[in-house]
Each structure stands twice: as structure tokens, then as C-alpha cells.
């Protein structure tokens, strides 16, 4: 199995930065972060014209968790900066789960 070290995320937005979507690029998975960084300007050139404003970011991938990642969480701010990360929804769901109240905590 080939380990992934970086994922290239490319987002296209309207000029007002209010309507954004992920753009598909020819290569989005890289073995090193340096390869991803080197490819980023070319990938942005490949999608030029698909959106008025294009932002891209290389996301580090932990090889130990590579098969567990199932979400790319991103947000483009009004100033055009891109916040993004990879997430594992089962961990997010577990941390947000409502825990039942213990019987011994209730007073009758």
C-alpha cells in the first residue's frame, strides 16, 4: 500500500467569496508535502476559469490514519484565506455524543 503524506485541496469561489466548492484536479494525492507544494501552482492553473477566485492548500496526512480519514473540513474566509483539515467522523461523532445520565447521579 502506498502511503499518502499530503492531499491537495483546491476550492473555487465566487468573487464575493460567498459561494465556494471543491474543484477536481488531475493529481490530488502526494507521497510528500514538498511534492504537493510544488504541484499546487500547476493544479491551480489547470482549474483556472472554473471559478472567479481559486484557493488551494496541501493538507498533511498522518500515514497511520490514512485509511481512517473520511472528511475534508474546509472554510474560505471573506479575505480569501482557506482553513482546512482532514477529519475522522467517528471520532467527531464520539466526542459529540450525548452520554446517558448515570442512575446513581439522579436523586429521587
Steps between C-alpha positions, in 0.01 A plus 500: 500500500628844407501744790358847444681793660299790358169571336453800271171677560392754238197720560331730248290793619287779363656846497318584825640182664147396603448207262787248513548140389776243471664482158636175359865504395690234299721403796393558859693236699875523562764294678666810647387845604774650280356326191157640585635851549689482170188384311261754656559788251463262203177355642363849551587576137314185389175626656541864400172628359285259703448762770565870552724443801705182556681402820698185569668338796704187563366304795736278697391138522604282793590167330385311810150648456489517122229233468292657778462851359156540348438874496669811373379791710557843347392861517597795281503827691384827343865607466567195280697296752425128513466307825499126439573170668440128467264342751378165616125523546481211748726694738302817448176315557632328814617825653164665429286208610249557776585274788214352697469620855612245756227368728708563810517871413127555502332583827152381572 
